[in-house]
Amino acid sequence: MGCRHNYWYSQGAFRCKKCGHTTYKPPKRKKNNSIILIPIIIAIAIGGYFVYQTYGTPQSIQNEANKIITNTENKIQQISPQLTNLSGSQNKPFPLTSEDNRVSIAVYNDCHSTLRSDQKIIVTTCSFNAPPYQKVFTFNMPDALEQALYNQVPLWVKTNVYQYGEYNFKIGLFDQVGEKNYTVSLWQFPS
């Protein structure tokens, strides 16, 4: 009864060599946990390696942050004299007046204007995707624009129209450089 069975396979059954006990089940073996444990340890090691390569140590992160802060401070010191020169200049590139600070109530972007210096008018047609499919404005030509176009044939120009009130308009005419804005008055109510 105190036999620690030592099974061997004979004639379709497992028999103990010491006491002759017979069983038809294979002998119990210890589970080998190392088969499962080894891949888990390898996966953790590989993951740790990549995390260390990506994030490094807290000291290396601090060093990188210090480099960025130092570079930023240097750039600010290089730019600040240029900014003071711009703010102190008398000839500002875009002078702001109280009129330019207004907020438009409507902006018409898809427009084209015919400039008629002989009649001193600007006929502007704006197109829309929905009804009404177009709107036509007729503006009085501003003096500054009239002098620039003196004795020229009618011009056709891409235009933006900015409406600030029922009768307050600004027109933006495009040339090779960009958009130039002129304050205009209505010659005729829009149709």
ABEGO torsion letter per residue (X at the ends): XABBBBBBBBGGBBBBAAAGBBBABBBBBBBBAAAAAAAAAAAAAAAAAAAAAAAEBAAAAAAAAAAAAAAAAAAAAAAAAAAAAAAABABBABBBBAAAABBBABBBABBBBBBBAAAGBBBBBBBBABOBABBBBBBBBBAAAAAAABGBBBBBBBBBBBBABAABBBBBBBBAAEBBBBBBBBABBBX
